[in-house]
Amino acid sequence: MIVAPRPHDESERLAALRHFEIIGTPPEEAFDRYTRLAAKILDVPIAVISLVEEDCQWFKSHLGIEANRFPREWAFCAHAILGHEALVVPDATQDRRFFDNPLVTGAPAIRFYAGVPLETRDHFNIGTLCIMDNRAHETITEFHLGILRDLAHAVVNELYLYKATLDLKQSETAKSQLAAIIESSNDAIISKTLTGIIMSWNHGAEAIFGYSAAEAINRPLMMLIPPERAHEEAEILGKIGRGEHIDHFETIRVRKDGAVIDVSVTVSPIIDRDGGIIGISKIARDISERRQTERALADRQDRLSAIFNTVVDGIITIDQDGIIETFNPAAARIFGYQPIEVIGCNVKILMPDPYHREHDDYLSRYNKGGEARVIGIGREVVGRRKDGTTFPMELSVGQMGISDRRMFTGIVRDISDRKQAEKMKTEFISTISHELRTPLTAIRGSLSLVNTGVVGDIPDDARNLTVIAEQSTDRLVRLINDILDVEKISAGQLQLDLQPIAITEQVARAVEDNQAYGEQFGVGLGLESGGTEAMVLADADRIVQIFTNLISNAVKFSPRDQTVSLSVTEPRRGWVRVSVADRGPGIPSEFRSRIFGKFAQADSSDSKAKGGTGLGLNITRNLVERMHGRIWYESEIGQGTVFHVEFPLLARTPLEDKRPAVLIVAGDPALAGTVSTMLDEEGFAAVVAATAAEGQKRLCERNFVAVCLDLGLSDGDGDGPSLLRELPCRADTRDLPVIAISAVVDEAKARLAEGSGEIFDWIGKPVDAAQFLASVRRASKQERQRVRILHVEDDDLTRALVARLLADHADVIGATSVKEALDLAGRQHFDMVVLDIGLPDGSGAEVISYLNGRGGGAPPMVVFSAVDDLTAPIRASVEACLVKSRDSERELVETIRKLIFQRSGKDSGPGKSAR
């Protein structure tokens, strides 16, 4: 098989073929009639109109053959289009070009072929009209070839007719589409004569100018042009008439209602087939809104420029490589550079080390991976002036995109004066804290010793005076604490020790601390927790302060013989709520808007009648919000007020209590509560079981060092003696010491039968605290030895007070300075250290660091100081942190006693969590 070569004009030939847009179209009668005529007249079974494409031949019409295309390599027609005469093959099996052609050796088994090229008017052979037979023909007459040529010519004419019809349809479609576009356009599309008379007027023109088509057509376009712009129309008509081009321009026009609008106009000539100008086309767009926007943007730009040039803050913009692009006058004043000196330079020239070294790396990491450290975050950094001096500044950085470029804006404020003022304020607050809290602590502690009879009896008249003095001291302490807290909050210096805490425990602590205060007013306190074990992230001492403030307010405004009710609930998922309710007069409506303000009092008589500074609720709200909570109230005149405080919950994880545990089995709640309080104050973990069965259950849950058993216990699940008989039967409780409590000890001893289990000790009712605790200590093998305590405190009265309070438990050795404390700690052994932070020659933190740094382990340490914003490292290094005047001297002694007790126990942990 010989493959036909490509014609020399193949690319032009293919273009001529594609011009007809016929390839792939369905069969049509107009073409099928020619194949029928050819087959019938020439008496052959196969006739085809074949179009030769780049890689195949495709049949627009085919008779006597199934397929509508074959590869071009097989095509007889590919040979036929190489000349302008008919190609006749009498017997393909005898023709070396075709004898092994698949169309000859297989179906349709062609023997005879005659094909006439389809030659376009541009003389390109795009295909053939051909006939074929399954038998050979010796020849074909000239007559028959003439018929085939005539039919081929007719097929070419049909192709041109097909194309013309197709173009006409497309033109009509385009015309319809154009008309639809013109009519639906929001722009005014108008045509007019060369004399300015309107010929067409679309819907957009009606909307923009207010005239209907009927009102506008055949009228002069001058009706839209203001008199002062009349020259524009004459110029347009003249230029178009001379064949000149008119660029797009913006001008003003007049609507039907007389309103003047801004328009954008495009003008084009209307040209006929011969190239003559017969009219003018105009497209007008209402740009009034855009022009207003542009004017507004220009005004805004003017305002921004004025702000940029007059604002007191420095404003600097840089590109993504850190190159300064703008530098306002305030920045020039702050840094000492003129804009011309820094624009085009890297912004790091305004930074000292380490910012100078690190800036390029930081910017590169941000551009590559989006690692942001300052973007969108205000922070305090250090700047460098032209003269090399540095200064503190407040920096805010924002990102913006301009024309696909990433830009950054930095707003800079010199805060040197503010920092100096903050330093002075901090020093003042620190001085006031120490100089006021320290003597007040000694005064209050001394008065407490006098009033409790520790130093002996005094005359009643004198006692009345000392009680008044102690109460007045308490008021003064609260006032000073409130004022210092407000100042710290205002200065942003209030530090919180946020730890996971059980909120119910802290609320109960606040209730217990304020019981005596409520008794002064004849008001009771009640707490309902509903058994919730909610955990929150908060500062335990500040939580107590919050609810102390709310409780004291509720107490002051409650009638006598009423109860202030507290409740702990979980009203919604993820939150715990503490509510403090009173039955007072309610909050006056005129006071509600300022109830959380500083020095807020409902009226001027409140501070005298009820006491207080008016700072408590302001401090309370700030503390709540600093711990991510919220506070609000509900109040009804004459009915009372409820304050609600909510905190977000932490996941519930049980707190590990490492204190030695004592099981109390007592059905009498009063007895169980009294004994629990005694044990808790002594450093034991008290676990209460109200029945013998519950006691058995608790014994399976944890290890105990002793059992306190009320022999008067009796219930349906067993009694005291029955539980006592069970203990020797179990390996884990066989040796557990049992302290029996009974109202009639002798009778109880006599009633107990043999085999009831051994009693370690007997305690009569009412329970004597000293006897009971001594028995528990012996049972748990927690007997204590007297300890040595180093008390580092420069105030003589405070040292004397602490020594007096601890006289029964420890020998207290005093040190008045850091130097003296380090000297004593280096030469002597101490079992515990109590220290102040603010000392004449330095900080108590130096003593902590020294004790923790020497070999052999540091003794337990307790901070008792006027400083209440200790750093996290200090808090982590000591067992407890207490604040003078805020935490009472009794709390200090209780903390020390618990630590002394724990020191004597080998496995017990801290008895009081560090604050």
Buried (B, 14 or more C-beta within 10 A) or exposed (E): BEBBEBBEEEEEBBEBBEBBEBEEEEEEEBBBBBBEBBBEBBEBBBBBBBBBBEEBBBBBBBBBBEEBBBEBBBBBBBBBBBEEEBBBBBBBBEBEBBBEBEBBBEEBBBBBBBBBBBBBEEEBBBBBBBBBBBEEBEEBEEEBBEBBBEBBBBBBEBBEEBBEEBEEEEEEEEEEEEEEEBEEBEBBBBBBBBEBBBBBBBBBBBEBBBBEEEBBBEBBBBBBBEEEBEEBBEEBBEBBEEEEEBEEEEEBBBBBEEEEBBBBBBBBBBEEEEEEBEBBBBBBBBBBEEBEEEEEEEEEEEEEEEEBEEBEBBBBBBBBEBBBBBBBBBBBEBBBBEBEBBBEBBBBBBBBEEBBEEBBEBBBEBEEEEEEEBEEEEEEEBBBBBEEEEBBBBBBBEEEEEEEEEBBBBBBBBBEEEBEEBEEBBEEBBEBBBEBBBBBBBBBBBBBBBBEEEEEEEEEEEBEEBEEBBEEBBEBBBBBBBBBBBBBBEBEBBBBBBBBBBBBBBBBBBBEBBEEBBEEBEBBBEBEBEEBBBBBBBBBBBBBBBBBBBBBBBBBBBEEEBBBBBBBBBEEEEBBBBBBBBBBBBBEEEBEEBBBBBEBBBEEEBBEEBEBBBBBBBBBBBBBEBBEBBBEBBBEEEEBBBBBBBBBBBEEEEEEBEBBBBBBBBBBEEBBBBBBEBBBBBBBBBBBBBBBBBBBEBBEEEEBBBBBBBBBBBEEEBBBBBBBBBBBEEEEBEEBBBBBBBEEBEEBEEEBEEEBBEBBBBBBBEBEBEEBBEBBBBBBEBEBEEBBBBBBBBBEBBBBBBBBBBEEBBEBBBBBBBBBBBEBBEEEEBBBBBBBBBBEEBBBBBBBBBBEEEEEEBBBBBBBBBBBBBEEEBBEBBBBBBBBBBBBBEBBBBBBBBBBBBBBBEEBEBBBEBB
